[in-house]
Amino acid sequence: VRASELTSYAAAEKEAERLQGTDEGYAYMVKFLDAVAPAVGRALHACQPKNPTRKKEIHVALVFVVSADGQIERILHSTDGPYALCFARSFRLPAPLPRPPHGHWPVNSVLAIDL
Protein backbone atom coordinates (compact mmCIF):
# COMPACT_ATOMS: atom_id res chain seq x y z
CA VAL A 1 0.00 0.00 0.00
CA ARG A 2 1.28 3.45 -0.91
CA ALA A 3 1.26 6.27 1.62
CA SER A 4 -0.92 8.28 -0.74
CA GLU A 5 -3.66 5.66 -0.26
CA LEU A 6 -3.71 6.09 3.52
CA THR A 7 -4.91 9.68 3.78
CA SER A 8 -8.48 9.02 4.94
CA TYR A 9 -9.52 7.33 8.15
CA ALA A 10 -11.67 4.80 6.27
CA ALA A 11 -8.89 3.70 3.91
CA ALA A 12 -6.29 3.49 6.67
CA GLU A 13 -8.63 1.58 9.00
CA LYS A 14 -9.42 -0.94 6.28
CA GLU A 15 -5.71 -1.58 5.63
CA ALA A 16 -4.98 -1.75 9.38
CA GLU A 17 -7.70 -4.37 9.81
CA ARG A 18 -6.26 -6.40 6.94
CA LEU A 19 -2.73 -6.27 8.35
CA GLN A 20 -3.85 -7.04 11.91
CA GLY A 21 -5.40 -10.22 10.57
CA THR A 22 -1.88 -11.54 9.88
CA ASP A 23 0.51 -12.92 12.51
CA GLU A 24 3.08 -10.24 11.67
CA GLY A 25 0.49 -7.45 11.76
CA TYR A 26 -1.05 -8.57 15.03
CA ALA A 27 2.37 -8.85 16.69
CA TYR A 28 3.29 -5.33 15.58
CA MET A 29 -0.04 -3.90 16.73
CA VAL A 30 0.52 -5.31 20.24
CA LYS A 31 4.10 -3.98 20.36
CA PHE A 32 3.06 -0.54 19.07
CA LEU A 33 0.06 -0.15 21.38
CA ASP A 34 2.18 -1.19 24.39
CA ALA A 35 4.68 1.53 23.47
CA VAL A 36 2.07 4.29 23.15
CA ALA A 37 -0.18 3.26 26.08
CA PRO A 38 1.28 5.74 28.63
CA ALA A 39 0.95 8.65 26.16
CA VAL A 40 -2.61 7.60 25.34
CA GLY A 41 -3.49 7.60 29.04
CA ARG A 42 -2.05 11.11 29.52
CA ALA A 43 -3.98 12.46 26.51
CA LEU A 44 -7.25 10.88 27.66
CA HIS A 45 -6.72 12.34 31.14
CA ALA A 46 -6.13 15.80 29.66
CA CYS A 47 -9.45 15.57 27.79
CA GLN A 48 -11.67 14.36 30.59
CA PRO A 49 -14.41 16.68 31.84
CA LYS A 50 -13.22 18.96 34.64
CA ASN A 51 -16.50 18.60 36.57
CA PRO A 52 -16.25 15.31 38.54
CA THR A 53 -20.05 15.01 38.86
CA ARG A 54 -20.50 15.04 35.08
CA LYS A 55 -20.01 11.53 33.76
CA LYS A 56 -18.95 11.19 30.15
CA GLU A 57 -17.75 8.47 27.86
CA ILE A 58 -14.77 9.45 25.74
CA HIS A 59 -14.63 7.51 22.50
CA VAL A 60 -11.90 8.11 19.94
CA ALA A 61 -11.15 5.81 17.00
CA LEU A 62 -7.66 6.37 15.57
CA VAL A 63 -5.33 5.03 12.94
CA PHE A 64 -1.61 5.70 13.35
CA VAL A 65 0.35 5.46 10.08
CA VAL A 66 3.96 4.51 10.93
CA SER A 67 7.01 4.91 8.70
CA ALA A 68 9.63 2.19 8.24
CA ASP A 69 11.88 3.86 10.84
CA GLY A 70 9.15 4.01 13.51
CA GLN A 71 8.13 7.65 13.05
CA ILE A 72 4.47 8.62 12.88
CA GLU A 73 3.56 9.81 9.40
CA ARG A 74 0.04 10.80 10.39
CA ILE A 75 -2.72 10.17 12.91
CA LEU A 76 -6.21 9.90 11.48
CA HIS A 77 -9.37 9.90 13.58
CA SER A 78 -12.89 8.80 12.78
CA THR A 79 -14.68 12.00 13.75
CA ASP A 80 -13.92 15.60 14.46
CA GLY A 81 -15.81 15.50 17.74
CA PRO A 82 -14.50 17.51 20.69
CA TYR A 83 -12.76 14.56 22.32
CA ALA A 84 -11.06 13.43 19.12
CA LEU A 85 -9.76 16.96 18.55
CA CYS A 86 -8.67 17.33 22.19
CA PHE A 87 -6.93 13.95 22.04
CA ALA A 88 -5.10 14.90 18.85
CA ARG A 89 -3.89 18.16 20.44
CA SER A 90 -2.86 16.51 23.73
CA PHE A 91 -1.24 13.33 22.44
CA ARG A 92 2.57 13.33 22.63
CA LEU A 93 4.29 10.28 21.21
CA PRO A 94 7.09 8.49 23.00
CA ALA A 95 10.33 8.01 21.12
CA PRO A 96 11.52 5.72 19.81
CA LEU A 97 8.55 3.73 18.58
CA PRO A 98 8.89 0.12 17.44
CA ARG A 99 9.73 -0.22 13.75
CA PRO A 100 6.97 -1.83 11.70
CA PRO A 101 7.55 -4.69 9.24
CA HIS A 102 7.51 -2.09 6.42
CA GLY A 103 6.76 1.58 5.87
CA HIS A 104 3.34 3.24 5.76
CA TRP A 105 2.10 0.70 8.32
CA PRO A 106 -1.33 1.55 9.75
CA VAL A 107 -2.31 0.58 13.31
CA ASN A 108 -5.85 1.20 14.45
CA SER A 109 -7.06 1.68 17.97
CA VAL A 110 -10.42 2.47 19.50
CA LEU A 111 -10.09 4.32 22.78
CA ALA A 112 -13.08 4.35 25.07
CA ILE A 113 -13.22 5.36 28.69
CA ASP A 114 -16.12 6.06 31.03
CA LEU A 115 -15.48 9.05 33.23
C-alpha positions as CSV (number, residue, x, y, z in Angstrom):
1,V,0.0,0.0,0.0
2,R,1.3,3.4,-0.9
3,A,1.3,6.3,1.6
4,S,-0.9,8.3,-0.7
5,E,-3.7,5.7,-0.3
6,L,-3.7,6.1,3.5
7,T,-4.9,9.7,3.8
8,S,-8.5,9.0,4.9
9,Y,-9.5,7.3,8.2
10,A,-11.7,4.8,6.3
11,A,-8.9,3.7,3.9
12,A,-6.3,3.5,6.7
13,E,-8.6,1.6,9.0
14,K,-9.4,-0.9,6.3
15,E,-5.7,-1.6,5.6
16,A,-5.0,-1.8,9.4
17,E,-7.7,-4.4,9.8
18,R,-6.3,-6.4,6.9
19,L,-2.7,-6.3,8.3
20,Q,-3.8,-7.0,11.9
21,G,-5.4,-10.2,10.6
22,T,-1.9,-11.5,9.9
23,D,0.5,-12.9,12.5
24,E,3.1,-10.2,11.7
25,G,0.5,-7.5,11.8
26,Y,-1.0,-8.6,15.0
27,A,2.4,-8.8,16.7
28,Y,3.3,-5.3,15.6
29,M,0.0,-3.9,16.7
30,V,0.5,-5.3,20.2
31,K,4.1,-4.0,20.4
32,F,3.1,-0.5,19.1
33,L,0.1,-0.1,21.4
34,D,2.2,-1.2,24.4
35,A,4.7,1.5,23.5
36,V,2.1,4.3,23.2
37,A,-0.2,3.3,26.1
38,P,1.3,5.7,28.6
39,A,1.0,8.7,26.2
40,V,-2.6,7.6,25.3
41,G,-3.5,7.6,29.0
42,R,-2.0,11.1,29.5
43,A,-4.0,12.5,26.5
44,L,-7.2,10.9,27.7
45,H,-6.7,12.3,31.1
46,A,-6.1,15.8,29.7
47,C,-9.4,15.6,27.8
48,Q,-11.7,14.4,30.6
49,P,-14.4,16.7,31.8
50,K,-13.2,19.0,34.6
51,N,-16.5,18.6,36.6
52,P,-16.3,15.3,38.5
53,T,-20.0,15.0,38.9
54,R,-20.5,15.0,35.1
55,K,-20.0,11.5,33.8
56,K,-19.0,11.2,30.2
57,E,-17.7,8.5,27.9
58,I,-14.8,9.5,25.7
59,H,-14.6,7.5,22.5
60,V,-11.9,8.1,19.9
61,A,-11.1,5.8,17.0
62,L,-7.7,6.4,15.6
63,V,-5.3,5.0,12.9
64,F,-1.6,5.7,13.3
65,V,0.4,5.5,10.1
66,V,4.0,4.5,10.9
67,S,7.0,4.9,8.7
68,A,9.6,2.2,8.2
69,D,11.9,3.9,10.8
70,G,9.1,4.0,13.5
71,Q,8.1,7.7,13.0
72,I,4.5,8.6,12.9
73,E,3.6,9.8,9.4
74,R,0.0,10.8,10.4
75,I,-2.7,10.2,12.9
76,L,-6.2,9.9,11.5
77,H,-9.4,9.9,13.6
78,S,-12.9,8.8,12.8
79,T,-14.7,12.0,13.8
80,D,-13.9,15.6,14.5
81,G,-15.8,15.5,17.7
82,P,-14.5,17.5,20.7
83,Y,-12.8,14.6,22.3
84,A,-11.1,13.4,19.1
85,L,-9.8,17.0,18.6
86,C,-8.7,17.3,22.2
87,F,-6.9,14.0,22.0
88,A,-5.1,14.9,18.8
89,R,-3.9,18.2,20.4
90,S,-2.9,16.5,23.7
91,F,-1.2,13.3,22.4
92,R,2.6,13.3,22.6
93,L,4.3,10.3,21.2
94,P,7.1,8.5,23.0
95,A,10.3,8.0,21.1
96,P,11.5,5.7,19.8
97,L,8.5,3.7,18.6
98,P,8.9,0.1,17.4
99,R,9.7,-0.2,13.8
100,P,7.0,-1.8,11.7
101,P,7.5,-4.7,9.2
102,H,7.5,-2.1,6.4
103,G,6.8,1.6,5.9
104,H,3.3,3.2,5.8
105,W,2.1,0.7,8.3
106,P,-1.3,1.6,9.8
107,V,-2.3,0.6,13.3
108,N,-5.9,1.2,14.4
109,S,-7.1,1.7,18.0
110,V,-10.4,2.5,19.5
111,L,-10.1,4.3,22.8
112,A,-13.1,4.3,25.1
113,I,-13.2,5.4,28.7
114,D,-16.1,6.1,31.0
115,L,-15.5,9.0,33.2
